[in-house]
Amino acid sequence: MKWKLLSSLVVVMLAAGVVWGKDSVMSQAQATFKPVPVKPPVLKNNPATPGKVALGRMLFFEPRLSASYLISCNTCHNVGLGGVDIQETSTGHGWQKGPRNAPTVLNSVYNLAQFWDGRAEDLAAQAKGPVQASVEMHNTPTQVVETLKSIPGYLPLFKKAFPRDKDPITFDNMAAAIEVFEATLITPDSRFDRFLKGNPKALSAKEHEGLKLFLAKGCSVCHSGVNIGGTGYFTFGVKESPAADVRPAEDLGRFKVTNTAADKYVFKSPSLRNIELTPPYFHSGKVWKLSDAVKIMGTAQIGITINDDEIGKIVAFLLTLNGTQPNVVYPIMPPNSNSTPKPAL
Amino acid sequence: MKWKLLSSLVVVMLAAGVVWGKDSVMSQAQATFKPVPVKPPVLKNNPATPGKVALGRMLFFEPRLSASYLISCNTCHNVGLGGVDIQETSTGHGWQKGPRNAPTVLNSVYNLAQFWDGRAEDLAAQAKGPVQASVEMHNTPTQVVETLKSIPGYLPLFKKAFPRDKDPITFDNMAAAIEVFEATLITPDSRFDRFLKGNPKALSAKEHEGLKLFLAKGCSVCHSGVNIGGTGYFTFGVKESPAADVRPAEDLGRFKVTNTAADKYVFKSPSLRNIELTPPYFHSGKVWKLSDAVKIMGTAQIGITINDDEIGKIVAFLLTLNGTQPNVVYPIMPPNSNSTPKPAL
């Protein structure tokens, strides 16, 4: 009788786990993921000041960083559209198509490195890329600096942001200012983060099951940490090569950065934060439905078929990753002078 | 003695006019121009509500109104760049060049009609133009409505903005919402407006001389009212035809709207508000320097040569027309659904 009571009690306790304390899924999730912090991180060697963030915000929206005056950082990393452009691959100077899907700028400060292949170590290094890419902003550092110096209103803003520099308008300082602004583009307080912080009611039963599947199937091997991704490099197609349109043969991924055979078709695992907002998916941008992306991940990465019921639950979980989107006041940019170069089309 | 005293007093009174009361230039200016109001005007048949303004702001920045998902109203009417794109003529779908320079959206609600040729009677009619223009957003009303209806987050926003409509997501309602938002994009409190409101110290001596010249030379015949322009239609080249690049022969202006011979090369006089922010100038966008634009206006419209000293003063006056630029929070736009059409490039 005593044993029977005790064992019944244990059964009841286990069954009631979700209600009266931490369930094991929550514990596992807390060991695997971290909520997006409420405040932006402090950047090594690039401390944020209000002046630097304000300048970075202005430069992020500044189309005069591009040769045409038509393309700003925000063109492809639209802060009102989940930090992306909803294009398969981005469209740049002369309506050229870029080679890869634009990764979101939101929470990108938490990635181990930038770009799909991780070739930029931080957001400052990243910011210099598209400005110079011939298929993106099609500009040169010399021309960017000349343009910024020709706009009288920029000098006091750069001086305020970089008070120790005698000649503060430089390509490096442009990138540093953009980096501190981009570091503010974080999306805390998703429903999943409330769950991670201990509120079991933050997820519905279906979403909770989706999370459980996400952990059990092994998705979280590549998608973990603050960004639920962005923590390492993985072969796309480790178990089975995806279709040729989804993983185009000619894009060898990180191989181009490291020149190491093992890095062929290796990419940084993308963050799954706000994933609902950022179609289409994968570096090729060829997959528009999140459910299709989950299915492909099952076969290509884990070597399993995730059935439709499971996919529905995993997608339900993924939709809980939308955080509070950034509140950005559109900057008023200073006017040209007569010496400002004309746009080159 | 008595008469001498009196006449001296009159001389002193006249000379001191600027200091102790209204000068005649101020009186003339007040009869010719009006300050930009602090609050947006109430629109006939399209009352503003917070919900409608918020929806309009979102749609103004919504690139999914374009076939490519790359071009929003703000692309060519950048609220951070004086409401323009700093291009000679705008660049649109497929990197095509449009036929005319993009007029500023700022204070455009105070123009008698919209577009350089006045073919749209109001901002709602205007907003429908670029969405459908093949060289601009390259879209169709049907496709726009289909796209907006496929984005689930838009329905509650349209319902809130148009509570009496059973099926509120329409092309007309899109345009009406954009109109009420654009009507908020006004720039009060320029230094010239402070002068107009009675503060003689708001202008420097040079700027005051520029204003006097602006009135005396006849510039204010076409550039008057709240917008210092935008009040009527005038032949560009009434006294002397401008150079062929500045007034291209093939653009007959308002003739295309009215089919009346007298309307050949007739255009709406543009607003000179925030003129420093909106180069290049004229409907062709071929003139980058404000001083050159003033010179051309002298020969083409008034039949006089304005000398460099006078041009310097008139330009100094024109630079006092920069008002307080709009404070716009970047909208967070709702995500696609699986039924949202893909961008067409």
Interface residues (C-beta under 8 A of the other chain):
Chain A: M58 F61 P63 R64 S68 Y69 L70 T75 N78 V79 G80 L81 G82 D85 I86 Q87 T91 G94 W95 K97 E276 L277 P279 W288 K289 Q325 P326 N327 V328 V329 Y330 P331 I332 M333 P335 N336 N338 K342 P343 L345
Chain B: M58 F61 P63 R64 S68 Y69 L70 T75 N78 V79 G80 L81 G82 D85 I86 Q87 T91 G94 W95 K97 E276 L277 P279 W288 K289 Q325 N327 V328 V329 Y330 P331 I332 M333 P335 N336 N338 K342 P343 L345
